[in-house]
Amino acid sequence: MDTIRLVTPAEEYLDEVWAYRQECLESDSGMDGCGPLRRAENPAEWLADVTSYMDPATVPAGKVQATQFLAVRESDGKVVAMIQVRHYFNEYLEKYAGHIGYSTRPSERRKGYAKEMLRLTLPFCREIGLDKVLISCEPDNPASRRTILANGGVYECTVHEPDEDIDLERYWIVLEDI
């Protein structure tokens, strides 16, 4: 695995973000942890949306403050993964989605980027005052489960999310040692 660094979204990365989106769409892949990337009509709209979530004064009604990160490969500047940290819960996040959502670009999977990206994100979670974080994944996603477990995740339970009609495994990572 090449070295990655986490950056917050900025105009300089928008072409890479849009290429990431296109690759996910072409492979019918999820975009968890990418904010509203799937429904964005253009990169500038996506940047404005994720920026609004990062500022408590501009978080959309019914949503929570969230920080978006891009995992950028140092060697070539390619966005290989994305992760979003929700600073606190609303009812849906508490029951189902958790504090963190993430995904890896389809062509960059199985290289350890998700595991490293999550590891790099946990100190930020501590900085914003979280003592532990909740992360969920679908039972048929062993790669995500391994990523969570490799970062200290402890299984709590499996819940059913009725709107999407999916089961979600819930894992907690305690941040005391981070």
ZICORUR-V711431 format. One line per field, one symbol per residue. phi: phi as a letter, one per 40 degrees, with the letter a starting at -180 (. if undefined). A space follows every 50 residues. Layout:
phi = ???
//
This chain:
phi = .ccbbcbcdadcbccccccddccccccfbcbcgbgccccccacccccccc ccccbdcbcddgbbcabcbbcbcccbgccbababbccabbcccccbcgcb baabddcbcgbgccdcccdccddcdcccgccabbbbacdcbcccdccccc bgcbcbabbbccccfbcbcbbbbcbccc
//
